[in-house]
Amino acid sequence: MPANAGRGPSGAALPPPAWLAHSSLPIDLIPVGQVLHRVHRTHLDPIFFGPGPGIAATNRFDSASGRFGILYVGMSRRGALAETILRNPQRLMVSMTEITTRAVSELSCIRPLRIVRMHGTGLQTLGTDNAVSTGPYGPCGLWTDALWDHADRPDGLAYQSRHDSSEICLALFERSDMAFDRKGTLPLSGILQEIAAILEVYGKSLSPVGPV
């Protein structure tokens, strides 16, 4: 067996510790009017708590039990884009198909949001590490359910983008009193200069448009 076999962590986050239910959560407040950014398929409504009835957990923080849905948003437009069109870091060009089939919407909740800080200092308080944002999805839904059930009743969790560690994204829990104002929706194809500038920051570019 090679000397370095089995070195380092497994890559998967541990499940929530038993003591979590009796501990105060690290909660940050997002005020009314704070703009949140959602990149979505152009034919779909931007406000969607997935994965949907009868559909198994698909994305990172989808509820393991399926009792409620999750709305994924970015704290910035760049973060929302990184989480959707930059999921393959070895690809140097982004296909125009990725652009023409998507839009970006700006949303704001009509009430303050109480969000668990599942990054930075919040990791140690919760009893986890950043594998919850970068590792396999398996344990993540267990964390979502544990936070949903917690007596502090948070509205969601904030996590570090796997595709840009400087960006923070939110997984918002489906709750009956959570509603959003829609500030506007733009097709990504209508803001190509902005998209190109964001891609340039990452050393990427848009693929040229082929002949019609």
C-alpha positions as CSV (number, residue, x, y, z in Angstrom):
1,M,0.0,0.0,0.0
2,P,1.4,3.5,-0.9
3,A,2.7,5.5,2.1
4,N,0.2,8.3,1.4
5,A,-2.9,6.0,1.0
6,G,-5.8,7.1,3.1
7,R,-4.2,10.5,4.0
8,G,-6.4,13.4,5.0
9,P,-10.2,13.6,5.5
10,S,-12.7,11.6,3.6
11,G,-14.2,14.7,2.0
12,A,-17.7,14.2,3.4
13,A,-19.1,16.4,6.2
14,L,-20.2,14.7,9.4
15,P,-23.9,14.5,10.2
16,P,-25.3,17.0,12.7
17,P,-24.2,16.3,16.2
18,A,-26.7,15.3,18.8
19,W,-26.1,18.4,20.9
20,L,-27.0,20.7,18.1
21,A,-30.7,20.6,19.0
22,H,-29.9,22.1,22.4
23,S,-27.5,24.8,21.3
24,S,-28.1,28.3,20.0
25,L,-27.5,28.6,16.2
26,P,-25.2,31.3,14.7
27,I,-27.9,33.4,13.0
28,D,-27.4,36.5,10.8
29,L,-30.3,38.8,9.9
30,I,-31.0,39.7,6.2
31,P,-33.1,42.9,6.3
32,V,-36.3,43.6,4.3
33,G,-35.3,44.9,0.9
34,Q,-32.0,43.1,0.6
35,V,-31.7,42.0,-3.0
36,L,-31.0,38.3,-3.6
37,H,-30.0,36.9,-7.0
38,R,-31.5,33.9,-8.7
39,V,-30.3,32.4,-12.0
40,H,-32.9,30.1,-13.5
41,R,-34.1,28.7,-16.8
42,T,-35.9,31.4,-18.8
43,H,-39.2,29.4,-19.0
44,L,-39.4,28.8,-15.2
45,D,-40.6,31.0,-12.4
46,P,-37.7,32.4,-10.4
47,I,-39.4,31.5,-7.1
48,F,-39.2,27.8,-6.8
49,F,-38.7,25.7,-3.7
50,G,-37.3,22.5,-5.0
51,P,-37.0,19.7,-5.8
52,G,-40.8,19.5,-6.0
53,P,-43.5,17.1,-4.8
54,G,-42.5,13.4,-5.2
55,I,-39.0,14.2,-6.5
56,A,-36.0,12.9,-4.6
57,A,-33.4,15.3,-3.2
58,T,-31.3,16.6,-6.0
59,N,-29.3,19.7,-5.0
60,R,-26.9,20.1,-2.1
61,F,-29.2,21.3,0.7
62,D,-32.5,19.7,-0.5
63,S,-34.3,18.3,2.5
64,A,-33.4,14.6,3.1
65,S,-36.9,14.0,4.4
66,G,-38.6,15.8,1.6
67,R,-40.8,17.7,4.1
68,F,-40.2,21.1,2.6
69,G,-38.6,22.7,-0.5
70,I,-35.4,24.9,-0.8
71,L,-35.0,28.1,-2.8
72,Y,-31.3,28.7,-3.8
73,V,-30.1,32.3,-4.3
74,G,-26.9,34.2,-4.3
75,M,-26.0,37.2,-2.3
76,S,-24.5,38.7,-5.5
77,R,-25.2,38.2,-9.2
78,R,-21.7,36.9,-9.6
79,G,-22.2,34.2,-7.0
80,A,-25.4,33.1,-8.5
81,L,-23.8,32.8,-11.9
82,A,-20.8,30.9,-10.5
83,E,-23.2,28.3,-9.0
84,T,-25.0,27.8,-12.3
85,I,-22.8,28.3,-15.4
86,L,-19.4,27.7,-13.9
87,R,-19.8,24.2,-12.5
88,N,-17.0,22.8,-14.6
89,P,-13.8,24.6,-13.6
90,Q,-11.7,23.0,-16.3
91,R,-13.8,24.4,-19.1
92,L,-12.3,27.6,-20.4
93,M,-15.3,28.7,-22.5
94,V,-19.0,28.9,-21.6
95,S,-21.4,27.9,-24.3
96,M,-23.9,30.4,-25.5
97,T,-26.6,27.8,-24.9
98,E,-25.9,28.1,-21.2
99,I,-26.6,31.8,-21.6
100,T,-29.6,31.9,-23.9
101,T,-31.6,29.4,-21.8
102,R,-31.2,31.3,-18.6
103,A,-32.3,34.5,-16.9
104,V,-31.4,36.3,-13.7
105,S,-34.0,37.6,-11.3
106,E,-33.6,40.0,-8.3
107,L,-35.8,39.0,-5.3
108,S,-36.3,40.5,-1.9
109,C,-38.2,39.0,1.0
110,I,-41.1,41.0,2.5
111,R,-39.8,40.2,6.0
112,P,-36.4,39.9,7.6
113,L,-34.7,36.5,7.1
114,R,-32.9,34.7,9.9
115,I,-30.1,32.8,8.3
116,V,-27.8,30.2,9.9
117,R,-24.1,31.1,9.2
118,M,-22.9,27.8,7.8
119,H,-19.5,29.2,6.8
120,G,-16.7,31.1,8.6
121,T,-17.0,31.2,12.4
122,G,-20.4,29.4,12.2
123,L,-18.8,26.1,11.2
124,Q,-17.3,25.5,14.6
125,T,-20.4,26.7,16.4
126,L,-22.4,24.2,14.5
127,G,-20.0,21.3,14.8
128,T,-19.0,20.9,11.1
129,D,-16.4,22.0,8.6
130,N,-16.5,23.4,5.1
131,A,-17.0,20.0,3.6
132,V,-20.7,20.7,4.0
133,S,-20.3,23.3,1.2
134,T,-17.8,21.4,-1.0
135,G,-18.0,17.7,-0.3
136,P,-20.6,15.0,-1.2
137,Y,-24.3,16.0,-0.9
138,G,-25.3,13.1,1.3
139,P,-25.0,14.7,4.8
140,C,-26.2,18.1,3.6
141,G,-29.9,17.3,3.6
142,L,-29.6,15.9,7.1
143,W,-28.2,19.3,8.2
144,T,-31.1,21.1,6.4
145,D,-33.6,18.9,8.3
146,A,-31.9,19.5,11.6
147,L,-31.9,23.2,11.2
148,W,-35.5,23.3,10.0
149,D,-36.5,21.4,13.2
150,H,-34.4,23.5,15.5
151,A,-36.1,25.6,18.2
152,D,-34.5,28.8,16.8
153,R,-36.6,28.3,13.6
154,P,-34.2,29.8,11.0
155,D,-35.4,30.7,7.5
156,G,-32.4,29.1,5.8
157,L,-28.7,28.8,5.8
158,A,-25.8,30.6,4.2
159,Y,-22.9,28.6,2.7
160,Q,-19.8,29.2,0.8
161,S,-20.1,28.7,-3.0
162,R,-18.2,25.6,-4.1
163,H,-17.3,27.3,-7.4
164,D,-16.1,30.7,-5.9
165,S,-15.1,30.5,-2.3
166,S,-15.4,34.3,-2.0
167,E,-19.1,34.2,-2.7
168,I,-21.9,33.4,-0.2
169,C,-25.1,31.7,-1.3
170,L,-28.3,30.9,0.6
171,A,-30.6,27.9,0.8
172,L,-33.9,29.3,1.9
173,F,-36.5,27.0,3.7
174,E,-40.0,26.8,2.4
175,R,-42.1,28.5,5.1
176,S,-45.7,29.6,4.9
177,D,-45.0,33.2,5.8
178,M,-42.1,33.7,3.4
179,A,-43.0,35.8,0.3
180,F,-40.9,37.8,-2.1
181,D,-41.0,41.0,-4.1
182,R,-39.7,40.5,-7.6
183,K,-37.4,43.4,-8.5
184,G,-37.0,42.4,-12.1
185,T,-35.9,39.6,-14.5
186,L,-33.4,39.8,-17.3
187,P,-32.4,37.2,-19.8
188,L,-28.7,36.6,-19.6
189,S,-28.6,37.1,-23.4
190,G,-29.6,40.7,-22.7
191,I,-26.7,41.5,-20.5
192,L,-23.9,39.8,-22.5
193,Q,-21.3,42.6,-21.7
194,E,-21.8,42.1,-18.0
195,I,-21.7,38.3,-18.3
196,A,-18.5,38.5,-20.4
197,A,-16.9,40.8,-17.7
198,I,-17.8,38.4,-14.9
199,L,-16.4,35.5,-16.9
200,E,-13.2,37.4,-17.5
201,V,-12.7,37.6,-13.8
202,Y,-12.6,33.8,-13.7
203,G,-10.4,33.5,-16.8
204,K,-13.3,32.3,-18.9
205,S,-14.9,33.6,-22.0
206,L,-18.1,33.0,-24.0
207,S,-17.9,30.6,-26.9
208,P,-18.3,32.3,-30.3
209,V,-21.7,32.0,-31.8
210,G,-21.7,29.6,-34.8
211,P,-23.4,30.2,-38.1
212,V,-27.2,30.1,-38.1
